[in-house]
């Protein structure tokens, strides 16, 4: 084990023991980065599992980094050379470190992990093709990106209904995109590139007024704030959990909400030993009230969503054919370079994948 990685694992374990009271063995059983809106509740639920094991004299070592920053707490875990150096369960969001080409080739393709499904699978997952056909990644939820529309600012312009609609020049300088200083809403960027190529991605960027944190979007949508716009590309949670003015509407795109994954990777060798932790993701996550906006894997009914609401997933074939982490980072640069008055930094969406990757130098993106 390299010294840097060994030091990180030791420090994470010590933080788990000292700050969270979850003493355990040196190697982590669970390393989880969760979405900010549900992070605290997820932590509380997982701690119950840890303490129930402790009552049976079984110690579990768990660490769930707190805070909602874009700092990657996993570095440099993905650089491990041997599967024994990895936590038994790794959970994260977006297309970050654990989609990197080197990690995928070293561990995912070599069969270290095995996906686990819920007893009953959300029909939206099956329809969107979110179940990994290789049986490695388990997507237990998604962050769906939708539109928050100020009909008053639209004037006589039509409400956008699809992602392609956002490319129309009539929305020039009227779109606010979720993103932070280095990352963008990864699912939106990747899906637009897949569907419309670089030209489509640049067209979208040309209509963008600014990049902003999702919580700030929800706060200023429908107001006279000079940074407000007619259309906000925003996670469903923030669009639906905030009181809106009468002239502000949440619009679920007809071609599907762009879906950024909430996922975990579980080692085959630890599936039985950690079955209760795994069951939290596949069955327990859906019991968290606010988790409904993240489309849980095990939820068979989604009463809060529009009829015929769909998920827009980039697809496992696309993931298989691309270094999706490196591509994400390159597309971020392309998008920013195409922004009107490019070079300005956005306020931040905060957690688009926890790990920015290394540019691949793909000539086609020049």
Number of C-alpha atoms within 10 A of each C-alpha: 11 10 7 13 20 15 12 16 20 15 13 22 23 19 18 20 17 11 11 13 13 21 19 19 14 13 19 22 24 24 23 24 27 21 21 15 15 15 18 15 16 21 18 11 15 21 20 11 14 21 15 14 14 15 9 8 9 11 17 23 23 29 24 22 18 14 11 15 14 19 13 16 18 23 14 15 19 21 19 19 16 10 13 12 18 22 21 23 22 20 22 22 25 24 26 24 27 28 22 21 18 16 17 17 12 17 20 21 12 10 15 16 25 19 21 23 18 19 11 12 18 19 16 20 23 11 12 16 16 24 22 14 11 12 14 23 24 26 26 30 28 28 27 25 29 28 28 30 25 25 18 14 18 17 10 8 12 11 18 21 16 17 21 16 15 24 22 13 13 13 22 17 18 22 25 27 27 29 26 22 16 17 25 29 28 28 25 26 22 25 19 21 19 15 13 15 13 19 12 18 24 22 20 26 27 24 23 26 23 25 27 25 20 25 18 15 25 22 16 15 25 24 16 10 10 7 15 23 26 24 32 29 26 28 27 24 21 20 28 16 11 11 11 18 11 10 13 20 19 17 21 25 21 16 14 20 26 29 28 28 25 26 23 27 24 26 24 16 12 15 18 9 11 17 12 17 20 24 15 18 26 24 20 20 25 22 13 13 10 14 21 20 23 24 26 30 30 23 23 15 13 16 8 9 15 10 9 10 14 22 26 22 23 23 15 15 10 13 12 10 8 13 16 21 25 23 22 27 25 19 22 21 15 17 21 23 16 19 21 16 11 13 10 13 14 19 16 23 27 25 26 26 27 23 26 20 21 15 14 14 11 10 6 6 13 8
